[in-house]
Amino acid sequence: MTLPSVRSLWGMAFALSLGAAISLGMARFSYGLLLPPMREDLAWSYTLAGAMNTANALGYLLGAMALPRMLRRWDAVQVFMTGAVLTSVFMGLSGFFTQAEPLLLQRVLAGLSSAWVFVAGGLLAARLGNLHPPSAGWLLGLYYGGTGWGIILSAISLPPVMAQAHEQGLAHPWVWAWWWLSAVCAACCLAMWWPLKRCALWQRQGLLGHEPNPSDAAPKPFHWPSLSHALAGYGLFGVGYIGYMTFVVALLREQGQSESALMVFYALLGCAVVLSSRLWSGLLNRARAGGAMATLNGLLGLATIVPALTAHDAAVMASGLLFGAVFLSVVASSTALVRHNLPASQWATGISAFTMVFATGQIIGPVVVGWISDGPGGLARGLVFSAGALLLGAALAWRQRPL
């Protein structure tokens, strides 16, 4: 049986990265751009605004918890594509409601299907790396870096869409942004369709490892305490990073940044996410303990605290560049830890475990940062809390030893 070429593996990882663009870049992180106009239009507190991303993270947790059982019934490609299509639909539903309750429900549903996309895609990317181990870190980074394409698309397209709706006197201009994002996600699904058919063929041929049948015995789960420091560090990463991605645009608006400056800031952040796939691939290939996660968490803590301390243009742009260059590589570092320390039969279980602690952190982060931001010190104090969580996560991850 002929193995796919390295170039074919790169192309497949790029196709999978469109799923990351859907599940995180647009379904979750576009909300940071939409939060200010939605909050102003609907008279939300920061606590309620944060609760929208908490709802998304709750759905993500539920999706991650269901995933191991789903992967025993369907293969990873089927789960990946089903999640991508459903996420596109749920995104569009946001444009039909202005009441908080249905919007919260929609965020839960989008989070649920996003987990299926993101975790199944990470599993497939890890399996691609098994076909050419020297490229494993690059393939993981390429997949996770796809989130940056979603952020860039959101940053470039959402302000003009909302501006056009506003000029035409349409009620609630932000609803058009959700419909636009839904259409972009649907286009990404179409673009992935043919490459993923080839990926499914590789799976049937056994190139990507064994997909368990429903009648198979359940794989033995890994021993959670053995990776407790990495899991704790990753959970705190979830608490800290989501506060920045949810509220940093709102903080920069409060500090007087123009709409064009905000668009540039978010687009630069997305570009840095894309480039991060090459930047950290060597570290992800080498680090068998928690050093990679610790280093990346520490850098994120530094990037997060900068906008809370200064509104200087250069410092703010540097914060966005550093944050974008690092944060998805923390996610990749968790997958790399699983690859380095667990047998392939336990990868799905291991990735799901990290995803669940990550999602739990994301549930806590937005609503706590929003609650802090409603009090004295405002959004700046909320980002200080986020930075503290990231630095504590770095300290805990540093204590993780290889199994």
C-alpha positions in Angstrom: 0.0 0.0 0.0 1.5 3.3 -1.1 1.7 6.0 1.6 0.5 9.5 0.7 3.3 12.0 -0.2 4.3 14.7 2.3 2.8 17.3 0.0 -0.5 15.3 0.0 -0.4 15.3 3.8 0.1 19.1 3.9 -2.8 19.6 1.6 -5.0 17.4 3.7 -4.0 19.3 6.9 -4.9 22.5 5.1 -8.3 21.1 4.2 -8.9 20.1 7.8 -7.8 23.6 8.9 -11.0 25.0 7.3 -12.8 23.1 9.9 -10.8 24.9 12.6 -11.7 28.1 10.8 -15.4 27.3 11.2 -15.4 25.9 14.7 -13.2 28.5 16.4 -12.3 31.3 14.0 -15.8 32.1 13.1 -18.2 30.2 15.4 -16.5 31.4 18.6 -14.0 34.2 18.0 -16.0 36.3 15.6 -18.2 37.0 18.7 -15.4 39.3 20.0 -16.1 41.6 17.1 -19.9 41.3 17.4 -20.1 41.8 21.2 -19.8 45.6 21.2 -22.6 46.3 18.7 -24.8 43.5 20.2 -24.3 44.8 23.7 -25.0 48.4 22.7 -28.1 47.4 20.7 -29.5 45.0 23.2 -28.5 46.8 26.4 -26.5 43.9 27.8 -24.3 44.0 30.9 -20.7 42.6 30.5 -21.8 39.6 32.6 -24.5 38.7 30.1 -22.2 39.4 27.2 -19.6 37.1 28.7 -22.3 34.5 29.4 -22.8 34.2 25.6 -19.3 32.7 25.3 -19.8 30.7 28.5 -22.9 29.1 26.8 -20.7 28.4 23.8 -18.1 26.7 26.0 -20.8 24.7 27.8 -22.0 23.3 24.5 -18.3 22.6 23.6 -17.9 20.6 26.8 -21.1 18.6 26.1 -19.8 17.9 22.6 -16.4 16.8 23.9 -18.0 14.5 26.4 -20.1 12.9 23.7 -17.3 12.5 21.2 -15.6 9.3 22.4 -18.9 7.4 22.1 -19.6 9.0 18.7 -16.2 8.0 17.4 -17.1 4.4 18.4 -20.1 4.5 16.1 -18.9 6.8 13.2 -15.5 7.5 11.8 -13.7 10.8 12.5 -14.3 12.1 9.0 -18.1 11.7 9.4 -18.1 13.4 12.8 -15.9 16.2 11.5 -18.1 17.0 8.5 -21.4 16.6 10.3 -20.2 19.0 13.0 -19.1 21.5 10.3 -22.4 21.5 8.6 -24.4 21.8 11.8 -22.2 24.7 13.0 -22.9 26.6 9.8 -26.6 26.2 10.4 -26.5 27.2 14.1 -24.5 30.3 13.2 -27.2 31.5 10.9 -29.8 31.0 13.7 -28.3 33.8 15.6 -29.6 36.3 13.1 -33.2 35.4 13.9 -33.3 36.4 17.6 -32.8 39.4 19.8 -33.9 37.9 23.1 -31.1 36.6 25.3 -32.6 33.1 26.0 -32.7 31.9 22.3 -29.3 33.5 21.7 -27.8 31.6 24.6 -29.3 28.4 23.3 -27.9 29.0 19.9 -24.4 29.5 21.4 -24.8 26.2 23.3 -25.7 24.4 20.1 -22.9 26.0 18.1 -20.4 25.1 20.8 -21.7 21.5 20.8 -21.1 21.0 17.1 -17.9 23.0 17.1 -16.4 20.5 19.5 -17.1 17.6 17.1 -15.3 19.5 14.3 -12.4 20.7 16.3 -11.6 17.6 18.3 -12.2 15.2 15.4 -10.0 17.4 13.2 -7.3 17.4 15.8 -7.4 13.6 15.9 -7.2 13.3 12.1 -4.3 15.8 12.1 -2.5 13.7 14.7 -3.0 10.6 12.6 -1.7 12.3 9.5 1.5 13.1 11.6 1.9 9.4 12.2 2.4 8.9 8.4 5.4 11.2 8.5 6.7 11.8 12.0 9.2 14.5 11.1 6.3 16.6 9.9 3.9 15.8 12.8 4.4 19.2 14.6 4.0 21.1 11.3 0.8 19.2 10.4 -0.7 19.8 13.8 0.2 23.5 13.6 -1.1 23.8 10.1 -4.5 22.4 11.2 -4.8 24.5 14.4 -3.5 27.6 12.6 -6.6 27.4 10.4 -8.4 29.2 13.2 -6.5 32.2 12.0 -8.1 32.1 8.6 -11.5 32.3 10.3 -10.4 35.3 12.4 -9.0 37.1 9.4 -12.2 36.5 7.4 -14.2 37.8 10.3 -12.0 40.9 10.8 -12.0 41.9 7.2 -15.6 41.1 6.3 -17.8 41.8 9.4 -17.3 45.6 9.7 -18.2 46.3 6.0 -21.3 44.0 6.3 -22.5 45.7 9.4 -21.7 49.2 8.0 -23.7 48.4 4.8 -26.7 47.2 6.9 -26.5 50.3 9.0 -26.4 52.6 6.0 -29.5 50.9 4.6 -31.3 51.6 7.9 -31.8 47.9 8.6 -32.8 47.0 12.2 -30.1 45.2 14.2 -27.2 45.4 11.7 -25.3 42.7 13.6 -27.8 40.0 12.5 -26.6 40.4 9.0 -23.1 39.6 10.2 -24.3 36.3 11.6 -26.0 35.4 8.3 -22.8 36.3 6.4 -20.7 34.1 8.7 -23.1 31.2 8.2 -22.7 31.6 4.4 -18.9 31.7 4.7 -19.0 28.6 6.9 -21.1 26.8 4.3 -18.7 27.7 1.6 -15.8 26.2 3.7 -17.9 23.0 4.0 -18.1 22.8 0.3 -14.4 23.4 -0.1 -13.6 20.6 2.3 -16.0 18.1 0.8 -13.7 16.5 -1.9 -10.5 16.4 0.2 -12.4 14.8 3.1 -13.7 12.1 0.7 -10.0 11.2 0.1 -9.3 11.3 3.8 -12.1 8.9 4.4 -10.6 6.6 1.7 -7.2 6.7 3.6 -9.1 5.8 6.7 -10.8 2.8 5.1 -7.5 1.6 3.8 -6.1 1.7 7.4 -3.5 4.4 6.7 -4.9 6.6 9.5 -5.0 3.8 12.1 -7.8 1.6 13.3 -11.3 3.0 13.7 -13.1 1.0 16.4 -16.3 -0.8 15.5 -19.3 -0.5 17.8 -18.8 -4.1 18.9 -15.1 -3.5 19.9 -14.2 -3.4 23.6 -13.9 0.1 24.8 -10.2 1.3 24.8 -8.6 1.5 28.2 -8.7 5.2 29.3 -5.5 6.7 30.3 -4.7 7.4 34.0 -5.8 11.0 34.5 -3.4 11.8 37.5 -0.4 10.9 35.4 -1.1 14.1 33.3 -2.7 16.1 36.1 -0.3 19.1 35.9 -0.7 19.4 32.2 -4.5 19.1 32.5 -4.6 21.8 35.2 -2.4 24.1 33.1 -4.6 23.5 30.1 -7.8 24.2 32.1 -6.3 27.6 33.3 -5.4 28.3 29.7 -9.1 27.9 28.9 -10.0 30.3 31.7 -7.5 33.0 30.6 -7.3 33.1 26.9 -11.1 33.3 26.4 -11.3 36.4 28.5 -8.9 38.2 26.1 -10.7 36.9 22.9 -14.1 37.8 24.2 -13.4 41.3 25.6 -10.2 42.8 24.1 -12.0 44.5 21.2 -14.6 46.0 23.6 -11.7 47.3 25.8 -9.9 48.8 22.8 -13.1 50.5 21.8 -13.4 52.0 25.3 -9.8 53.2 25.0 -10.7 55.1 21.8 -9.4 52.9 19.1 -11.0 53.6 15.7 -13.0 50.9 13.8 -10.2 50.7 11.2 -7.6 50.2 13.9 -9.7 47.4 15.5 -10.0 45.7 12.1 -6.2 45.8 11.7 -5.7 44.6 15.2 -7.9 41.5 14.7 -6.6 40.8 11.3 -3.0 40.9 12.5 -4.0 38.6 15.3 -5.4 36.1 12.8 -2.4 36.4 10.5 -0.2 35.6 13.5 -2.3 32.5 14.2 -1.7 31.2 10.7 2.0 31.8 10.9 2.2 30.1 14.3 2.0 26.7 12.7 5.6 27.0 11.5 6.8 29.0 14.4 6.3 26.4 17.1 6.4 23.1 15.1 9.9 22.2 16.3 9.0 22.8 19.9 5.9 20.7 19.6 8.0 17.8 18.1 10.6 18.0 20.9 8.7 18.7 24.0 7.5 15.4 25.6 6.8 17.0 29.0 4.9 20.2 29.9 7.6 22.7 28.9 5.9 23.7 25.6 2.6 24.3 27.2 4.2 26.2 30.1 6.3 28.5 27.8 3.3 29.3 25.6 1.0 29.9 28.5 3.5 32.3 30.0 3.8 34.3 26.7 0.0 34.5 26.5 -0.1 35.9 30.0 2.3 38.6 28.9 0.3 39.4 25.8 -3.0 39.5 27.8 -1.9 42.0 30.4 -0.5 44.6 28.0 -3.9 46.2 26.9 -4.9 46.3 30.6 -1.8 48.5 31.3 -1.5 50.7 28.3 -3.5 52.0 25.3 -0.4 52.8 23.3 -1.0 51.8 19.6 2.3 49.9 19.2 1.9 48.0 22.5 -1.7 47.0 21.6 -0.7 45.8 18.1 2.3 43.9 19.6 -0.1 42.3 22.2 -2.4 41.1 19.4 0.5 39.7 17.3 2.0 37.8 20.3 -1.3 36.5 21.4 -2.2 35.3 17.9 1.2 33.7 17.4 0.8 31.6 20.6 -2.7 30.8 21.7 -3.6 28.0 19.2 -0.2 26.5 19.7 -1.2 25.8 23.3 -4.0 23.7 21.9 -1.6 22.0 19.6 0.8 21.4 22.6 -2.0 19.4 24.4 -2.4 17.1 21.3 1.4 16.8 21.0 1.5 15.7 24.7 -1.1 13.0 23.9 0.9 11.8 20.9 4.2 11.7 22.8 2.9 10.0 26.0 -0.1 7.7 25.1 -0.5 4.8 22.7 -2.4 5.5 19.5 -5.4 3.5 20.8 -5.9 6.1 23.6 -5.4 9.3 21.5 -9.1 10.0 21.1 -9.7 9.5 24.8 -6.7 11.6 25.7 -7.6 14.5 23.3 -11.2 14.4 24.6 -10.0 14.6 28.2 -7.9 17.7 27.5 -10.8 19.2 25.5 -13.1 18.7 28.5 -10.8 20.6 31.0 -10.3 23.2 28.3 -14.0 23.6 27.9 -14.6 23.8 31.6 -12.1 26.6 31.8 -13.8 28.4 29.0 -17.1 28.1 30.8 -15.7 29.8 33.8 -13.6 32.5 32.1 -16.1 34.7 30.1 -18.7 35.1 32.8 -16.1 35.7 35.6 -14.3 38.3 33.5 -17.6 39.9 32.6 -18.6 40.0 36.2 -15.3 41.6 37.2 -15.6 44.0 34.3 -19.0 45.2 35.5 -17.3 46.3 38.7 -14.6 48.9 39.6 -11.7 48.8 37.2 -13.8 47.7 34.3 -12.5 45.6 31.4 -8.9 46.3 32.2 -9.2 44.5 35.6 -11.0 41.6 33.9 -7.9 41.1 31.6 -5.6 41.2 34.6 -7.6 38.3 36.0 -7.2 36.5 32.6 -3.4 37.1 32.6 -3.1 35.7 36.2 -4.9 32.5 35.2 -2.6 32.0 32.2 0.6 32.6 34.3 -0.7 30.1 37.0 -1.4 27.7 34.2 2.2 28.1 33.0 3.6 27.3 36.4 1.5 24.1 36.7 2.2 22.9 33.2 6.0 23.3 33.9 5.7 20.6 36.6 4.4 18.0 34.1 6.9 15.2 33.4 6.8 12.8 30.5 5.2 9.4 31.2 
